[in-house]
């Protein structure tokens, strides 16, 4: 534990301040290249010895899958499935790639990623930048021993009335290569996307994906893949009740709560950063995402699994989400601010508290 604590503080006191001197998107690519380089020179074993906690008590079984531990990496970090093997060395129980679209797209114009350091937060308006689903498929052909989820969306130029086609293209392409699917209709950075969260279009989309799931599984002689829905934290109680009804009506496998928020409340960072357009993630989202998890869990009588994400920057944050009703959790902004030692700290807390 002491060894892990040393790396936790070394990251926060030395590594992070240096990285935070530079443009966040450039730093993201630098980290990617560095982690890949460390793997090539044989440091994977060292990373695993520092960060990975193997314990059968951490295993979780959900929708027919066995997770090594309940701490995953949220979508948006490894969009094109380039680094999932290397990221597994930091102790994650599962990795979610994407969001992927049928065609490659550059996303929104730069600069589009902003650190709100006084709030331990990030604003992003990336806009589903990715190299297209077929590039991810090629990358996923590498052998791996970690569960991988595929987060799918629509291209920006695709009108909402044709969105189902985009989701089906991604679903078909990824079916043989991911362990579960996440339907992303909640990003605030693709114009009109959140309109797909309304009950009628969302129900139609999920039913079409369920139908395709059944067809592909039958044709390939395999099991259907779990389908989860990722929702926004900005939904009202009435809209959350609709989500519960949609999950029931479509019989999908679960919900990921939550995506980034468009709200800007009680922030301390400079006003010009607060006013940047895009989705806010990090500590300001901690309370709201937990509220959504608790609402869905209680109002549905825990009828479906929930993956909790949003503002997890400590073991205490993670435990709070699990106690609120989350079955698994995911990191993204907390991983950037707190460093990879956070994963092991959370898993140790889970064992200690027997959550």
C-alpha positions in Angstrom: 0.0 0.0 0.0 2.9 2.4 0.9 4.5 1.7 -2.5 1.2 2.6 -4.3 0.8 5.7 -2.1 4.2 6.9 -3.1 3.3 6.7 -6.8 0.0 8.4 -6.1 1.7 11.4 -4.5 4.5 11.4 -7.1 2.0 11.8 -9.9 0.1 14.6 -8.1 3.2 16.5 -6.9 5.6 16.1 -9.9 4.1 14.5 -13.0 0.7 16.2 -13.1 2.0 19.8 -12.7 4.4 19.3 -15.6 1.8 17.8 -17.8 -0.7 20.5 -16.9 1.7 23.1 -18.3 0.8 22.0 -21.9 -2.3 21.9 -24.1 -4.5 19.0 -22.8 -5.2 17.4 -26.1 -1.4 17.4 -27.0 -0.7 15.9 -23.5 -3.3 13.2 -24.2 -1.4 12.1 -27.4 1.9 12.4 -25.5 0.6 10.0 -22.8 -0.6 7.6 -25.5 2.8 7.5 -27.1 4.6 7.2 -23.8 2.5 4.3 -22.6 2.9 2.5 -25.9 6.7 3.1 -25.7 6.9 1.8 -22.1 5.1 -1.4 -23.3 7.6 -1.9 -26.1 10.6 -1.7 -23.8 9.1 -4.2 -21.5 7.8 -2.1 -18.6 4.4 -3.7 -18.6 5.3 -6.1 -15.8 6.5 -3.2 -13.6 3.3 -1.3 -14.2 1.2 -4.4 -13.3 3.3 -4.9 -10.1 2.6 -1.4 -9.0 -1.0 -0.8 -10.1 -2.8 -4.2 -10.5 -4.7 -5.7 -7.6 -5.8 -9.3 -8.3 -8.3 -10.6 -5.8 -11.2 -12.9 -6.6 -13.3 -10.9 -4.1 -13.2 -8.0 -6.6 -14.8 -10.0 -9.4 -18.2 -9.0 -10.6 -20.6 -10.9 -12.8 -23.1 -8.8 -14.8 -25.1 -9.5 -18.0 -23.2 -12.8 -18.5 -19.7 -11.2 -18.2 -17.1 -11.7 -15.5 -15.3 -8.4 -14.7 -11.9 -8.8 -12.9 -12.8 -5.8 -10.8 -15.5 -3.1 -10.8 -13.3 -0.2 -11.9 -13.3 0.6 -15.6 -12.1 3.2 -17.9 -14.9 5.3 -19.5 -15.3 5.9 -23.2 -13.5 8.9 -24.6 -9.9 8.1 -23.5 -9.1 5.3 -26.0 -11.5 6.2 -28.7 -10.0 4.1 -31.5 -9.0 1.0 -29.4 -5.3 1.8 -29.8 -4.2 1.3 -26.2 -6.6 -1.1 -24.4 -3.9 -3.7 -23.7 -1.5 -1.1 -22.3 -4.2 0.5 -20.2 -5.1 -2.8 -18.7 -1.7 -2.8 -17.0 -2.9 0.1 -14.8 -5.4 -2.2 -13.0 -8.7 -1.5 -14.8 -11.3 -4.2 -14.7 -12.6 -3.3 -18.2 -12.0 -0.7 -20.9 -14.6 1.1 -22.9 -13.6 2.3 -26.4 -15.2 5.0 -28.5 -17.4 6.8 -29.1 -17.2 5.3 -32.6 -19.0 6.4 -35.7 -19.4 4.7 -39.1 -17.2 7.1 -41.0 -14.0 8.8 -39.7 -14.6 12.4 -38.5 -12.3 15.1 -37.2 -14.6 16.3 -34.5 -15.1 19.9 -33.6 -12.5 22.6 -34.4 -9.6 22.9 -31.9 -9.2 24.1 -29.2 -11.8 21.9 -27.8 -10.5 20.5 -24.5 -10.1 22.7 -21.4 -8.9 22.1 -17.8 -10.7 23.8 -15.0 -8.0 23.2 -12.5 -9.6 25.1 -9.6 -12.6 22.7 -9.9 -10.7 19.5 -10.8 -12.8 19.4 -13.9 -12.6 19.3 -17.7 -14.7 20.8 -20.4 -14.6 19.0 -23.7 -16.4 19.6 -27.0 -14.5 16.9 -29.0 -17.4 16.0 -31.1 -16.9 12.2 -31.6 -13.5 12.6 -33.2 -12.5 9.1 -34.2 -11.0 7.2 -37.2 -14.1 5.3 -37.9 -15.4 2.0 -36.7 -13.4 -0.1 -39.1 -10.1 1.2 -37.8 -11.2 0.2 -34.3 -12.1 -3.2 -35.6 -8.6 -3.7 -37.0 -7.1 -2.6 -33.7 -9.4 -4.9 -31.7 -8.0 -8.0 -33.5 -5.0 -8.0 -31.2 -5.1 -10.6 -28.5 -6.2 -9.3 -25.1 -7.4 -10.5 -21.7 -9.5 -7.6 -20.6 -13.2 -7.0 -21.2 -13.8 -4.3 -23.8 -17.0 -2.3 -24.3 -17.9 -0.6 -27.6 -19.5 2.9 -27.3 -21.3 3.8 -30.5 -22.8 6.9 -31.9 -23.7 8.7 -35.2 -21.8 10.8 -37.5 -22.3 14.6 -37.2 -23.6 14.9 -40.8 -26.2 12.1 -40.3 -29.7 13.6 -39.5 -31.5 12.2 -36.5 -34.1 10.5 -38.7 -31.3 8.3 -40.2 -29.4 7.9 -36.9 -30.5 4.2 -36.5 -28.6 3.3 -39.6 -25.3 4.7 -38.2 -25.8 2.8 -34.9 -26.5 -0.4 -36.7 -23.4 -0.1 -38.9 -21.2 0.3 -35.8 -23.1 -2.5 -34.0 -22.6 -5.0 -36.9 -18.9 -4.1 -37.4 -18.0 -4.4 -33.7 -20.2 -7.4 -32.8 -17.4 -10.0 -33.0 -14.8 -7.8 -31.2 -16.4 -6.2 -28.1 -17.9 -7.8 -25.0 -20.7 -5.3 -24.6 -22.2 -2.2 -26.3 -23.0 1.3 -25.1 -25.5 3.4 -27.0 -24.4 7.0 -26.7 -27.2 9.5 -27.2 -26.2 11.8 -24.4 -23.1 13.7 -25.6 -23.7 17.4 -25.7 -21.1 17.9 -28.4 -23.0 16.5 -31.5 -25.8 18.9 -32.5 -29.2 17.4 -31.9 -27.9 14.1 -30.5 -29.6 14.5 -27.1 -32.9 14.7 -28.9 -32.6 11.0 -29.4 -33.0 10.6 -25.6 -36.7 11.4 -26.0 -38.9 8.3 -25.3 -40.2 7.6 -28.8 -36.9 7.8 -30.9 -34.9 6.2 -28.1 -37.3 3.3 -27.8 -37.2 2.8 -31.6 -33.4 2.9 -31.7 -33.0 0.4 -28.9 -35.6 -2.0 -30.3 -33.8 -2.0 -33.7 -30.5 -2.7 -32.0 -32.1 -5.5 -29.9 -33.5 -7.0 -33.1 -30.1 -6.8 -34.8 -28.5 -8.4 -31.8 -30.8 -11.4 -31.9 -30.3 -11.8 -35.6 -26.5 -11.6 -35.5 -26.3 -14.0 -32.5 -28.5 -16.5 -34.3 -26.6 -16.2 -37.6 -23.2 -16.6 -35.9 -24.3 -19.3 -33.4 -23.3 -17.2 -30.4 -24.8 -15.3 -27.5 -26.3 -11.9 -27.8 -24.1 -9.0 -26.7 -25.2 -6.9 -23.7 -26.6 -3.4 -24.7 -26.4 -0.5 -22.3 -27.6 3.1 -22.6 -25.5 6.0 -21.6 -27.6 8.9 -20.3 -27.0 12.6 -19.5 -26.9 13.9 -15.9 -29.2 16.8 -17.0 -32.4 14.8 -17.3 -35.3 15.7 -15.1 -36.9 13.2 -12.7 -39.7 12.8 -15.2 -37.2 12.0 -18.0 -35.4 9.6 -15.7 -38.7 7.8 -15.1 -39.0 7.6 -18.9 -35.5 6.0 -19.0 -36.6 3.3 -16.5 -39.7 2.7 -18.7 -37.6 2.5 -21.8 -35.2 0.0 -20.2 -38.2 -2.1 -19.3 -39.9 -1.8 -22.6 -36.8 -2.7 -24.7 -35.3 -5.2 -22.3 -31.8 -3.7 -22.7 -29.2 -4.8 -20.2 -28.4 -1.7 -18.2 -27.6 2.0 -18.0 -24.4 4.0 -17.7 -25.0 7.1 -15.5 -23.8 9.6 -16.4 -22.2 11.4 -19.4 -20.9 15.0 -19.1 -23.1 17.9 -18.1 -24.0 21.2 -19.7 -24.7 22.8 -16.3 -22.2 25.3 -14.8 -23.0 25.6 -11.1 -20.8 26.7 -8.2 -17.5 26.7 -10.2 -14.4 28.5 -9.0 -12.4 28.5 -12.3 -12.0 31.7 -14.4 -15.3 32.8 -16.0 -13.9 32.4 -19.5 -13.2 28.7 -18.9 -16.7 28.2 -17.3 -18.2 29.7 -20.5 -16.5 27.3 -22.9 -19.1 25.3 -24.8 -19.1 21.5 -24.2 -19.6 18.9 -21.6 -18.3 19.4 -18.1 -16.7 16.4 -16.3 -14.9 15.9 -13.0 -15.6 16.9 -9.4 -18.5 19.3 -10.1 -20.4 16.2 -11.5 -19.8 14.0 -8.4 -23.0 14.8 -6.6 -25.4 14.9 -9.6 -24.2 11.6 -11.1 -24.6 9.9 -7.7 -28.2 11.4 -7.4 -29.1 10.0 -10.9 -27.7 6.5 -9.9 -29.6 6.5 -6.6 -32.8 7.6 -8.4 -32.6 5.0 -11.1 -31.7 2.3 -8.6 -34.5 3.1 -6.1 -37.3 4.0 -8.5 -36.7 0.9 -10.6 -36.3 -1.3 -7.5 -32.8 -2.2 -8.8 -34.4 -3.8 -11.9 -31.2 -3.4 -14.1 -27.5 -3.0 -13.6 -26.0 0.5 -13.5 -22.5 1.6 -14.3 -21.7 4.8 -12.4 -19.4 7.4 -13.8 -18.9 11.1 -13.1 -16.7 12.9 -10.6 -14.9 9.9 -9.1 -11.7 11.4 -7.8 -11.2 9.3 -4.6 -12.0 5.9 -3.1 -14.7 7.6 -1.1 -16.4 8.9 -4.3 -16.3 5.4 -5.7 -17.8 3.8 -2.6 -20.5 6.4 -2.5 -21.6 5.5 -6.1 -21.6 1.8 -5.3 -23.6 2.3 -2.2 -26.1 4.5 -4.2 -26.8 1.5 -6.5 -24.0 1.3 -9.1 -22.8 -2.2 -9.8 -19.6 -1.1 -11.6 -17.9 2.3 -11.9 -15.8 4.1 -14.5 -13.1 6.7 -14.4 -12.1 9.4 -16.9 -11.4 12.9 -15.5 -10.4 11.4 -12.1 -7.9 9.2 -13.8 -6.3 12.3 -15.4 -6.3 14.4 -12.2 -5.4 11.7 -9.6 -3.3 9.3 -11.7 -3.4 5.6 -12.2 -2.8 4.8 -8.5 -6.4 5.8 -8.0 -7.6 2.5 -9.4 -5.8 0.4 -6.9 -6.9 2.7 -4.0 -10.5 2.2 -5.0 -10.2 -1.5 -5.3 -8.5 -1.7 -1.9 -11.4 0.4 -0.4 -13.9 -1.9 -2.0 -12.3 -4.9 -0.3 -12.0 -3.1 3.0 -15.6 -2.1 3.1 -16.9 -5.2 1.4 -19.1 -3.2 -1.0 
